[in-house]
């Protein structure tokens, strides 16, 4: 999941982020990922949020709740903040 814009912690933005996660998780849990990519069957799942700005406190709180809920489904969540605007692999991981 790529997030190039700065986080603002608004209700609209948080709802949009939550809806995107719901779609990704549904894709994983409903078996669509495995049916489209059978070579991935049985492998651990991870959703990675790649962003160019550190999430604000409200967004971090939501991501923490999402992380905890995904753990019940054995899905990992990783947030990668790119420090280099050219997208190089220097990153902070939350």
Beta strands, then each sheet from edge to edge (+ up, - down):
strand 1: 2-3
strand 2: 45-51
strand 3: 75-82
strand 4: 91-93
sheet 1: 1+ 2+ 3+ 4-
end
